[in-house]
Amino acid sequence: MTTTNGLDAEAYDRVRSFAWCSWHKGFTDTARLVSITEQGSARAGGQFACAPCRAKYNLVPVADQPL
């Protein structure tokens, strides 16, 4: 079976991404975007948090926040 990005199902399960957790200051593979900073016409930025930090600091991922 091929997924929409061209990988077979087994390869898709092995694909991992990582990001910097802004709370514990380290790399993690469970990071989710929890805040977006916009500064007028300047480039926007965002803060990511790992699963343990989201639980510890009661952070809600942007994708799960109400509109």
N, C-alpha and C positions, 0 to 999 in steps of 0.2 A: 504494500500500500504506500502511496506517495502523498505527502502532506502538501498544503498549498505553497509552501516555500521550496518545494523540490526535494526535500529530504525524505528518506523512508522513515517509517514509524520508529524503528529502533534508533536510528541516528537522531531523530528529533528528540527522543527521550534523553539523549546524552548531551544535547546542546545546553550550555549554561551561560549565564551572563553574571556579571558582578558589578558592583558600584561601591562608592565610598559612603559609609554611614556617617552622617553629620553629627550624630550623638555620641557614639563611642570612638569616633575618629579612626576607623579601620575599614578595610575591604570586607565585603560580605557577598554571598550569593543569594541572600534573601531580601535584598534592598527593594523598597518601593518608594516612589515619589510621594512625599507627604506635604510639601508646600512649594508654591511657585512664587517667586519674587519678580514683579514687573516694575520697571523704572522708566515710565514714559516711553520714549522712542528708543531707549537704550536696550541692549540685549537682556533678555529675561534669564533668570537663574532658578535653580530649584534645590531643594534639600531632600536627600534620601535617608531612610531609616531602615535598619534591619529588623527582622521579626522580634528578637528579644527587646530591642529598644522601643519598638512600637508598643509592645505590651507594657513595658516598664513605665513609659512616659505617656501612655494613653493616646498615641498618635494614630490618626486615621489616614490611610492612603488617599491621594487626590481622587483616584478612580472610584472610591467608595464614599466620597463626600457628596451630600446633596447639592444640586445645582443652585 
